Amino acid sequence: MIELIQQNKLEEFKEALKNSEELQIHRYVYEILNNNSVEVNEDSFPCDRYQIEFLEGLQLYKALEKSEINEDHLKQYAILLVHLAFITSTHIQYLATEAMNQSFYLSDLEHIDNFRVLPEIRESIQELIHLLKNNPGEEKSIANLAVAKAKISNSIGNTLEKYEIGEDMLQFAESFEKVGETETAIRIHQGIMNDFECESVKLSSGIIPEINHVDDRPEVEMEIFNKAKINFERLTGQKIQEPNRVHVTERKEAENLAASTAEAAPPHDQTESPEPDYSPSPSQPGLLGKIKRFFGKN
């Protein structure tokens, strides 16, 4: 099919789509090319095929984007892919919750077909984001794709580096700022700062602001924190008073400081001061409500 698109044999491509019984995405592309409106929801594809359907759909989109396809058809198809990406991410989030309810990570169940998350799914969504950034008026689609990728990242967080999740959350916040959801963007940036603060500061009571805190964060995590801080200050007009930090690479006595800080720190009660959860999850109906409203406006 890709070769037919590359050769601009769109009629032959349509015929191939018509005769395909392999994937549902083929049928929807066929309907679009025949000027029929299509709408998809979670029942439009077999749930165990969401990821495969999206990956195939993206390959077709990349080829069609370079073909002589009608612009309106291509835009309608992009909207379909965004919906499919969002449905896919919601399903993966559901699977992660089911796994967690059984005291497993989703990755622990990857040997079970219905629980497997394909390793390329995150980057494929990111690829579609980059493609749509070249088109005007795609801000809401990009926002929904950013949410979809962030949901998947948080669902498989134990298999990723912490900074990878942070980068996805920064993109999440940036995309929502661009569609006018400033308050949501602010909350996400605040959550990122809380999560990417150094442990010494998290454990501190804050009673003695002059105390030095050992900072053992990798540079990439500090960059995530600083980007979130800059954006938070820009959006709120507030200036954040940061604690005194001493990075482990700056002073030899940092290890001694770490030890003394740990001894002086009061017990940390997670039940009294839980860290904010900025991930798009069912426990945050307000945030998800906004996401769903924007998704419906695509």
MODA-V413655 format. One line per field, one symbol per residue. ss: DSSP state (h for helix, s for strand, l for the rest). burial: + if it has 24 or more other C-alpha atoms within 12 Angstrom, else -. A space follows every 10 residues. Layout:
ss=???
burial=???
This chain:
ss=lhhhhhlllh hhhhhhhhhl lllhhhhhhh hhhlllllll llllllhhhh hhhhhhhhhh hhhhhlllll hhhhhhhhhh hhhhhhhhhh hhhhhhhhhh hllllhhhhl llhhhlllll hhhhhhhhhh hhllllllhh hhhhhhhhhh hhhhhlhhhl lhhhhhhhhh hhhhhhhhll lhhhhhhhhh hhhhhlllhh hhhlllllll lsssslllhh hhhhhhhhhh hhhhhhllll lllsssslll lllhhhhhhh hhhhllllll llllllllll llllhhhhhh hhhhhhll
burial=++--+----+ --++--++-- --++++++++ -++----+++ ----+-++++ ++++++++++ +++++---+- --++++++++ ++++++++++ +++++++-+- ----+++--- ---+++++-- +++++++++- ++-----+++ ++++++++++ +++++++--- -+++++++++ +++++++++- +--+++++++ ++++++++-+ ++++------ -++++++--- ++-++++++- ++--+----- ----+++--- ------++-- +---+----- -------+++ +-----+--+ ++-++--+
